[in-house]
Amino acid sequence: MAGYAQKQGKRSDGTGLAGVVDFLLANARVVLGVSGAAVLAIATLAVKRLIDRATSPPDDDSDMKAKQKSLEESWQELSLIQTMPKSQLPLRREKLEEPLLSPVVDGTTEDPEDVVPSSEMLPAKSKTQLCLTLQEKLLSRYQDHISVSEAKKILGKQLSKDICAELQDFLKNKCSELPFGNAFLSGYLCDGLIGGGTLEVAFMLPLVLESSLWTLIPGEQTVVNNPCFWMIKRTSLEYFPRGNSPWDRFMVGGYLSSNAISSALRKVLVASINWPAISSMLGCVVRPVMAPEELKLEVRHEQIHLDITLCPMMESGDKTLLAASLKEPVENLWQQSFYATEVSKLKDLDARDSGIRQCCLHLLKDVFEIHPFWCKLTSSHLIHVLLHLSETESDWSEAALAIRFRQVLEELLQFLEEGSLPCYFDSRINLLGHLRLEEIDDIGYTLYEALAEPDLWSGLGL
């Protein structure tokens, strides 16, 4: 009887119930799983607290309130588990050890897919991209990366004039037998179309030819049958044999060889002129570019960078012919240049309607120069596309910049699909004629991909 009474006493003090609880909790995970075990644990804890409250002597009011609050929180957590969607419970084995309960916020839960991150959670760059339109991005890029200060323009022009004067003096002193005309500056820096980090200048070096001994042959009458390329033929050989003209030394097959003249000038630039002395005098670094097919000088100043191209040229009436700058070996071809007419027409159109064609050209040029395929198209190609588009679109105000910018790219894509970009001033000339079919396909495909992107800015790699 004493043993029985002792067992009854143990049951009355709660240790028997504790053993049952411990047994259930130890085996609930196996029988009921993780979620079931959690539910059972919280429910059992709540019941145990009720029993303890009934069997224990009354405490002070503060202890009772704390216990009451703890009990209410336990039932609150239990109700949350019961109402939790099944999709939120971890299902995979590797997630069984993760906590099931998340911090309670006003007694409600939210589906993670329905939560939209606030602007404070986004990085600064993302917030900027979300709030700026294509129009604003284009204007911002023009202002921050393309626009060149007047001080840099003035400095670039002054350096170009000084270097051009040194080159002209050398040619007169060392190559006096060749009648060169007065060299003059041209290019985007001089015409106000410059933009970006490097300023582009052209040294135009006219050749003075005897009109009675040389005549121009149109491109369609030559073996290349291309109206863009002309030839200069030596005439009156029966009366004025070879040697009567100082340019006869550059004649190949009866024609004035642009290749021979360019090669001679390249030797002058690379081997004859003392550029270190000129650099020291002008306070900059001037050095020739070593590429065999180019007549270029690089000028590096602490404030600006200049790219100078030497252009042997011949003028006849309203035509300007430049020595053909082709990678393939050429002997007698002279390429007709429309640069002066292009720039004049573009500026005239903008002056008439206060347009943004020149700004659009700067932005396009900035994009194309950094692309591995698009860089094969020059500013001249872009100008002609702008001129063609100006025939059909009349609104070139600043507010329409983003629309016109995209339209120029779409117009260019159409020309690439056709494999032909007609010259604005002579439709017989295909400005894409110097590119291989594979190169045109590469440019067209990558441009199509960029235009297909929902965000054109990202598609252009900016």
Secondary structure in CASP SS format (residue, H / E / C, confidence):
PFRMAT SS
TARGET T0000
AUTHOR 0000-0000-0000
METHOD secondary structure of the structure
MODEL  1
M C 1.00
A H 1.00
G H 1.00
Y H 1.00
A H 1.00
Q H 1.00
K H 1.00
Q H 1.00
G H 1.00
K H 1.00
R H 1.00
S H 1.00
D C 1.00
G C 1.00
T H 1.00
G H 1.00
L H 1.00
A H 1.00
G H 1.00
V H 1.00
V H 1.00
D H 1.00
F H 1.00
L H 1.00
L H 1.00
A H 1.00
N H 1.00
A H 1.00
R H 1.00
V H 1.00
V H 1.00
L H 1.00
G H 1.00
V H 1.00
S H 1.00
G H 1.00
A H 1.00
A H 1.00
V H 1.00
L H 1.00
A H 1.00
I H 1.00
A H 1.00
T H 1.00
L H 1.00
A H 1.00
V H 1.00
K H 1.00
R H 1.00
L H 1.00
I H 1.00
D H 1.00
R H 1.00
A H 1.00
T H 1.00
S C 1.00
P C 1.00
P C 1.00
D C 1.00
D C 1.00
D H 1.00
S H 1.00
D H 1.00
M H 1.00
K H 1.00
A H 1.00
K H 1.00
Q H 1.00
K H 1.00
S H 1.00
L H 1.00
E H 1.00
E H 1.00
S H 1.00
W H 1.00
Q H 1.00
E H 1.00
L H 1.00
S H 1.00
L H 1.00
I H 1.00
Q H 1.00
T H 1.00
M C 1.00
P C 1.00
K H 1.00
S H 1.00
Q H 1.00
L C 1.00
P C 1.00
L C 1.00
R C 1.00
R H 1.00
E H 1.00
K H 1.00
L C 1.00
E C 1.00
E C 1.00
P C 1.00
L C 1.00
L C 1.00
S C 1.00
P C 1.00
V C 1.00
V E 1.00
D C 1.00
G C 1.00
T E 1.00
T C 1.00
E C 1.00
D C 1.00
P H 1.00
E H 1.00
D H 1.00
V C 1.00
V C 1.00
P C 1.00
S C 1.00
S H 1.00
E H 1.00
M H 1.00
L C 1.00
P C 1.00
A H 1.00
K H 1.00
S H 1.00
K H 1.00
T H 1.00
Q H 1.00
L H 1.00
C H 1.00
L C 1.00
T C 1.00
L H 1.00
Q H 1.00
E H 1.00
K H 1.00
L H 1.00
L H 1.00
S H 1.00
R H 1.00
Y H 1.00
Q H 1.00
D H 1.00
H H 1.00
I H 1.00
S C 1.00
V C 1.00
S C 1.00
E H 1.00
A H 1.00
K H 1.00
K H 1.00
I H 1.00
L H 1.00
G H 1.00
K H 1.00
Q H 1.00
L H 1.00
S H 1.00
K H 1.00
D H 1.00
I H 1.00
C H 1.00
A H 1.00
E H 1.00
L H 1.00
Q H 1.00
D H 1.00
F H 1.00
L H 1.00
K H 1.00
N H 1.00
K H 1.00
C C 1.00
S C 1.00
E C 1.00
L C 1.00
P C 1.00
F E 1.00
G C 1.00
N C 1.00
A C 1.00
F E 1.00
L E 1.00
S E 1.00
G C 1.00
Y C 1.00
L C 1.00
C C 1.00
D C 1.00
G C 1.00
L C 1.00
I C 1.00
G C 1.00
G C 1.00
G C 1.00
T E 1.00
L E 1.00
E E 1.00
V E 1.00
A E 1.00
F E 1.00
M E 1.00
L E 1.00
P E 1.00
L E 1.00
V C 1.00
L C 1.00
E C 1.00
S C 1.00
S C 1.00
L C 1.00
W E 1.00
T E 1.00
L E 1.00
I E 1.00
P C 1.00
G H 1.00
E H 1.00
Q H 1.00
T C 1.00
V C 1.00
V C 1.00
N C 1.00
N C 1.00
P C 1.00
C C 1.00
F E 1.00
W E 1.00
M E 1.00
I E 1.00
K E 1.00
R E 1.00
T C 1.00
S C 1.00
L C 1.00
E C 1.00
Y C 1.00
F C 1.00
P C 1.00
R C 1.00
G C 1.00
N C 1.00
S C 1.00
P H 1.00
W H 1.00
D H 1.00
R H 1.00
F H 1.00
M E 1.00
V E 1.00
G C 1.00
G C 1.00
Y E 1.00
L E 1.00
S C 1.00
S H 1.00
N H 1.00
A H 1.00
I H 1.00
S H 1.00
S H 1.00
A H 1.00
L H 1.00
R H 1.00
K H 1.00
V H 1.00
L H 1.00
V H 1.00
A H 1.00
S H 1.00
I C 1.00
N C 1.00
W H 1.00
P H 1.00
A H 1.00
I H 1.00
S H 1.00
S H 1.00
M H 1.00
L H 1.00
G C 1.00
C C 1.00
V E 1.00
V E 1.00
R E 1.00
P E 1.00
V C 1.00
M C 1.00
A C 1.00
P C 1.00
E C 1.00
E C 1.00
L C 1.00
K E 1.00
L E 1.00
E E 1.00
V E 1.00
R E 1.00
H C 1.00
E C 1.00
Q C 1.00
I C 1.00
H E 1.00
L E 1.00
D E 1.00
I E 1.00
T E 1.00
L E 1.00
C E 1.00
P E 1.00
M E 1.00
M E 1.00
E E 1.00
S E 1.00
G C 1.00
D C 1.00
K E 1.00
T E 1.00
L E 1.00
L E 1.00
A E 1.00
A C 1.00
S C 1.00
L C 1.00
K C 1.00
E C 1.00
P C 1.00
V C 1.00
E C 1.00
N C 1.00
L C 1.00
W E 1.00
Q E 1.00
Q E 1.00
S C 1.00
F C 1.00
Y H 1.00
A H 1.00
T H 1.00
E H 1.00
V H 1.00
S H 1.00
K H 1.00
L H 1.00
K H 1.00
D H 1.00
L H 1.00
D H 1.00
A H 1.00
R H 1.00
D H 1.00
S C 1.00
G C 1.00
I C 1.00
R H 1.00
Q H 1.00
C H 1.00
C H 1.00
L H 1.00
H H 1.00
L H 1.00
L H 1.00
K H 1.00
D H 1.00
V H 1.00
F H 1.00
E H 1.00
I C 1.00
H C 1.00
P C 1.00
F C 1.00
W H 1.00
C H 1.00
K H 1.00
L C 1.00
T C 1.00
S H 1.00
S H 1.00
H H 1.00
L H 1.00
I H 1.00
H H 1.00
V H 1.00
L H 1.00
L H 1.00
H H 1.00
L H 1.00
S H 1.00
E C 1.00
T C 1.00
E C 1.00
S C 1.00
D C 1.00
W C 1.00
S C 1.00
E H 1.00
A H 1.00
A H 1.00
L H 1.00
A H 1.00
I H 1.00
R H 1.00
F H 1.00
R H 1.00
Q H 1.00
V H 1.00
L H 1.00
E H 1.00
E H 1.00
L H 1.00
L H 1.00
Q H 1.00
F H 1.00
L H 1.00
E H 1.00
E H 1.00
G C 1.00
S C 1.00
L C 1.00
P E 1.00
C C 1.00
Y C 1.00
F C 1.00
D C 1.00
S C 1.00
R C 1.00
I C 1.00
N E 1.00
L C 1.00
L C 1.00
G C 1.00
H C 1.00
L C 1.00
R C 1.00
L H 1.00
E H 1.00
E H 1.00
I H 1.00
D H 1.00
D H 1.00
I H 1.00
G H 1.00
Y H 1.00
T H 1.00
L H 1.00
Y H 1.00
E H 1.00
A H 1.00
L H 1.00
A H 1.00
E C 1.00
P C 1.00
D C 1.00
L H 1.00
W H 1.00
S H 1.00
G H 1.00
L C 1.00
G C 1.00
L C 1.00
END
